[in-house]
């Protein structure tokens, strides 16, 4: 269950492990357009106003803000935009205008220590959630720790029923009781 729950890996409901505002990452540059992965082409519609920015920082660089999607080719996975041609690389992505946001901290493997949205107390600094000295970097590491605490209480079947926050609480109750 924990693996399937949206947002369970960062402890915030309805927040997933990827940048949910990204329409599509640039795969290749074309004349007044770009290609995206086949799975992303469904996110684009003619008439959408998009920002083409660097995915890691939101900077425009060689990209641009406020371009209109002129056409979408679902066979070649190509998006054509209005205005002058841009020279894009795979560092760029397309977002609905004004909707760029930093990818979820889960992507850097240290989600709780850096996530200002973590709903867990006792973290290492301001706006930082409790990090448990690296135990909470993945569901697999937490499953391993809980199994080590008690393979009977925390069998695979029981672990499959637990959300991310259930696992965090169980580990904190056992290993860090002063933090709860």
PyMOL commands that set and color helices and strands:
alter all, ss='L'
color gray80, all
select helices_A, chain A and resi 41-43+105-108+111-114+132-137+139-149+156-161+164-175+177-179
alter helices_A, ss='H'
color red, helices_A
select strands_A, chain A and resi 22-25+28-30+33-35+49-54+64-73+78-81+92-96
alter strands_A, ss='S'
color yellow, strands_A
deselect
rebuild
show_as cartoon
